[in-house]
Amino acid sequence: MSIEQQQGRSTDKLTQSEERFRALVNATSDVVYRMSPDWGIMRQLTGGEFLSDTGEPIDNWMEKYIHPEDLDKVHIAISEAIRTKTIFSLEHRVQRADGSMGWTFSRAVPILNEAGEIIEWFGAANDVSGRKQTELALNAAKELAEQQKRLYETITSGTPDLIYVFDLDYKFTYANEALLTMWGKSWENAIGRKLLENGYEPWHAEMHEREIDTVVETKKPIRGEVSFPHAQFGRRIYDYIFTPVINEQGVVEAVAGTTRDITEIRQAEITLAESEARFRNMAEGSNIYIAMSDETGKIIYFNQAWLKFTGKSEQELLNFNWTDLLHPDDHEKHLSIYRDAIRAELPFHDSYRLRTSDGEYRWLLVDGSVRRYSDGSFAGHIGAAVDITGLKEDEQRKNDFISMVSHELKTPLTSTLAYIQLSKERVSASNDDLTHTMLTRTEKQIRKMTGMINSFLNLSRLESGKIQVEPVEFDLGALINEIRQEFMATISSHKVIFHPFETACILGDHEKIAQVIQNLISNATKYSAKNTPVEISVINRDGEVEISVEDKGVGIRQEDLTRVFERFYRVHDFETRNISGFGIGLYLCAEIIKRHGGKIWVESELGKGSTFRFTLPVCGKKSS
Amino acid sequence: MHKKTLLICDDDQDILDVLELAFKSHFHTICEADSLKVMDLLRTNRPDIVLVDLWMPFLSGDQLIRSIRRDEDLKELRVIAISASQTGKKVALTAGADSFIAKPFDLDELLMEIRSLSGETVA
């Protein structure tokens, strides 16, 4: 055999061997490739279905196959392999034949000549996209799980509630920060141990173990309350829930628990209950009639006194419309006051007659104070009523007494006055001027006294509700004219001026309104110096007239302005102390105007004078 | 001129006295303090006008007026009620009085009222 033959045979053999190797690589790999020694040129790549083929050498193979983000990684691995003349091996992303991104595990061996120089790289690569995606998904899931775990850790470690898990041998497999702190133990000392080993008293440990058994058996949560001493805070009360952790097979594999310290809540509940019991005892034991309403005005509580009064049980009373017990004359008035109080969310005050279980009416004085919810919103009223029947009867007796006394006082005055008048006639005939003057003065004093007695009578009748305003339509102009004539004839001490005005039709009690105007004029003359003016004006504006009486007298202090209309109130100072009166006149005026649905007030400046004003509704307008 | 007859009933003797003194020159006056006797007096004396106090014991003035109004022979009688009570006017008019004068009264005013109701023209 010639050398050439031998050479040729060995080349054949080599080629054969190379082809066999390539066939082997092809059979086991998705991709085979050949690279120039410096990896600058890809000589050939057979990509199978994974990568597109490269038949002719190219120098832009990196752009063609390698994912842009992995370029650096690939460069580094290549440089390292070239430098060390060892196997290149890398997992990286590639551009697949279908244009999508895939993962490959690529290895290449350097082919060396006899001088030990690299003449070529021979590589094989496999498609690892499937595995890689699974791996990525797994990592993502793991990361998510880690994240969840961190989240739960944060939650369980941040809460003051105790959170823990038992396995089926009653051993703790988890305890949160709060529980470890409560125990005063570290994780290592506590986990894997049973209740008893973690410092629970035997009864307590046994109780929970039985409960764990029950949860495992029933697969249902258990809730309980337990009290035991805390290392630092003494005896505490805890509310706990054990919940089964059920696996895919439907079997309880663990028991998770949460425990909350409810000592403060319980304490507050106890305090509240005690306070409520205390107030209930107070309300129940009281002779005061106490009731409570909600924000709609419905009564939601009646105390014992109410039950006694009405002869009904609390349930009966709550279902019963208590306002049916109101006296017919007080029914409308009280309901109106009560409704207004609810609407305005304000306290109320009233007195009314209410029927007892015996069918007798008793007078009750009620004060309603406003109840509020903790957020400050209106919750209703608490009404406290007292029986004032005795007081009312006393008052009635007093009024009857005043009535009687006034009547008795007027009887001797009647004959006295008549005697004086007869005597005057006689002395007129005898021309005894001095006696005539004296008798005239006596007569004047008798009339003054009559006036005072009448005031008393008016007052007692007003209080017993006997003064009734009897409204009729009348002409205000005519009334003022009558008064004007009367005063022009009797008053010479002051300049009484009636300003002209446009007359109006008034719906009211002619006599009582005359009384009011007379009273105001007479007061004006009483509290101002002689020869000063007293002016009477009438202003007619929509729906009402305003009548005013103005003087230039002593005036009234600011603090007395509203009080002058109070009963028996008299302004006390040096200038007025010698002026007679009972403090009834203005009170009567105010009551009369009020009953007409009008207003009365005074404007005054000390030392300058006063103006009393009152209003009356004109015909066609509603008066109360 | 023929004097008209005026019957006055008041339980207060002083008032009876002074009214008699005041009116005797104008009327033939009959005074009675006991209201229970008045119905008989009215039947026997047939006065032209009656002055009745309201607040009297045993038989009150308004009861007396009602009796007069119920009586066939006396029901047309002119009656003036007098009283110190402030509710007197209402009580009197409801009972059937023709007029009401409050105590203490003005003698002249009372006289004018009596004259006008008795149909006597003022001289």
HADDOCK unambig.tbl for C-alpha pairs under 7 A between the chains (distance, minus, plus):
assign (segid A and resid 407 and name CA) (segid B and resid 84 and name CA) 5.42 0.50 0.50
assign (segid A and resid 407 and name CA) (segid B and resid 85 and name CA) 5.95 0.50 0.50
assign (segid A and resid 410 and name CA) (segid B and resid 84 and name CA) 6.05 0.50 0.50
assign (segid A and resid 410 and name CA) (segid B and resid 103 and name CA) 6.85 0.50 0.50
assign (segid A and resid 410 and name CA) (segid B and resid 104 and name CA) 6.44 0.50 0.50
assign (segid A and resid 411 and name CA) (segid B and resid 84 and name CA) 6.68 0.50 0.50
assign (segid A and resid 413 and name CA) (segid B and resid 104 and name CA) 6.28 0.50 0.50
assign (segid A and resid 414 and name CA) (segid B and resid 103 and name CA) 5.81 0.50 0.50
assign (segid A and resid 414 and name CA) (segid B and resid 104 and name CA) 4.10 0.50 0.50
assign (segid A and resid 414 and name CA) (segid B and resid 105 and name CA) 6.52 0.50 0.50
assign (segid A and resid 415 and name CA) (segid B and resid 14 and name CA) 6.07 0.50 0.50
assign (segid A and resid 415 and name CA) (segid B and resid 15 and name CA) 5.00 0.50 0.50
assign (segid A and resid 415 and name CA) (segid B and resid 18 and name CA) 6.43 0.50 0.50
assign (segid A and resid 418 and name CA) (segid B and resid 18 and name CA) 6.53 0.50 0.50
assign (segid A and resid 418 and name CA) (segid B and resid 107 and name CA) 6.12 0.50 0.50
assign (segid A and resid 419 and name CA) (segid B and resid 18 and name CA) 6.22 0.50 0.50
assign (segid A and resid 421 and name CA) (segid B and resid 107 and name CA) 6.95 0.50 0.50
assign (segid A and resid 422 and name CA) (segid B and resid 22 and name CA) 6.58 0.50 0.50
